[in-house]
């Protein structure tokens, strides 16, 4: 074994992270950005819909079911993929 193979990967910034660790960090940042974008879209959509439509009757929970089901499926997909 030579000295060059025993040393960790060192970049100019002084980081000793491997390429896999950097890719993992990039995936996490991308996931956080996507989740933030989805939350912003839902917030804007709900604000626009609330201004135009009357509130649903108390016995109707359809407005609560769809976002909850979507969030559950997104959490399941993220758990399976990452």
C-alpha positions as CSV (number, residue, x, y, z in Angstrom):
1,X,0.0,0.0,0.0
2,X,1.4,3.3,-0.9
3,X,1.0,6.5,1.0
4,X,-1.2,8.1,-1.6
5,X,-3.9,5.4,-1.3
6,X,-3.9,5.6,2.5
7,X,-4.6,9.3,2.6
8,X,-8.2,10.5,2.5
9,X,-9.6,12.5,-0.4
10,X,-8.6,16.1,0.2
11,X,-9.9,18.9,-1.9
12,X,-8.6,22.5,-2.1
13,X,-11.2,23.6,0.4
14,X,-9.7,21.3,3.0
15,X,-12.7,19.0,3.0
16,X,-12.2,15.3,3.5
17,X,-15.6,14.3,2.3
18,X,-15.9,11.6,-0.3
19,X,-17.8,12.0,-3.5
20,X,-20.6,9.8,-2.0
21,X,-21.0,12.0,1.0
22,X,-21.1,15.1,-1.2
23,X,-23.8,13.5,-3.4
24,X,-25.8,12.6,-0.3
25,X,-25.6,16.1,1.0
26,X,-26.7,17.4,-2.4
27,X,-29.6,15.0,-2.5
28,X,-30.7,16.2,1.0
29,X,-30.5,19.9,-0.1
30,X,-32.5,19.1,-3.2
31,X,-35.1,17.3,-1.1
32,X,-35.4,20.2,1.3
33,X,-35.8,22.6,-1.6
34,X,-38.5,20.5,-3.2
35,X,-40.4,20.1,0.1
36,X,-40.2,23.9,0.6
37,X,-41.5,24.5,-2.9
38,X,-44.4,22.1,-2.4
39,X,-45.3,23.8,0.9
40,X,-45.2,27.2,-0.7
41,X,-47.4,26.1,-3.6
42,X,-50.0,24.6,-1.2
43,X,-50.0,27.7,1.0
44,X,-50.5,30.0,-2.0
45,X,-53.2,27.7,-3.5
46,X,-55.0,27.5,-0.1
47,X,-54.9,31.3,0.3
48,X,-56.3,31.9,-3.2
49,X,-59.0,29.3,-2.8
50,X,-60.0,30.6,0.6
51,X,-60.5,34.1,-0.8
52,X,-62.8,32.9,-3.6
53,X,-64.8,30.1,-2.1
54,X,-67.1,29.9,0.9
55,X,-66.1,27.6,3.7
56,X,-67.3,24.0,3.5
57,X,-70.1,22.7,5.7
58,X,-69.0,21.1,9.1
59,X,-70.1,17.6,8.0
60,X,-67.8,17.8,4.9
61,X,-64.2,16.8,5.5
62,X,-63.2,16.5,1.9
63,X,-61.1,19.6,2.0
64,X,-58.9,18.1,4.8
65,X,-58.7,14.5,3.3
66,X,-56.9,15.3,0.0
67,X,-53.9,17.2,1.3
68,X,-53.5,14.7,4.2
69,X,-53.5,11.7,1.8
70,X,-51.1,13.5,-0.5
71,X,-48.7,14.3,2.3
72,X,-48.9,10.6,3.5
73,X,-48.0,9.3,0.0
74,X,-45.1,11.8,-0.3
75,X,-43.7,10.7,3.1
76,X,-44.0,7.1,2.0
77,X,-42.3,7.7,-1.3
78,X,-39.4,9.6,0.3
79,X,-39.0,6.8,2.9
80,X,-38.8,4.2,0.1
81,X,-36.5,6.2,-2.2
82,X,-34.0,7.6,0.3
